[in-house]
């Protein structure tokens, strides 16, 4: 049986949760990065950053959909959705975002 993590009243596969968490950290790091990427100029730097952020964000959404499907929940990013609120709270705690 796969290892699970408890989020609110739900048991989420730990492997999916960790995949989401890593993508979130990558996304936020790229978005908040002040360090220039190696490039020939600012235009390429912004393009590379945008592609990286887009990739990480799309991965987060795909994994979130997988988790919802596993739990039998409708996919939602609504700030009033009970699972989504609990899920984001756990992600923020584990990623220590904003510190």
Secondary structure, DSSP 8 states (H G I E B T S, - for coil): ---EEEETTEEEEHHHHHHHHHHHHHHHHHHH--S--SSSSHHHHHHHHHHHHHHHHHHHHHHHHHHHHHHT------TT-HHHHHHHHHHHHHHTTT-
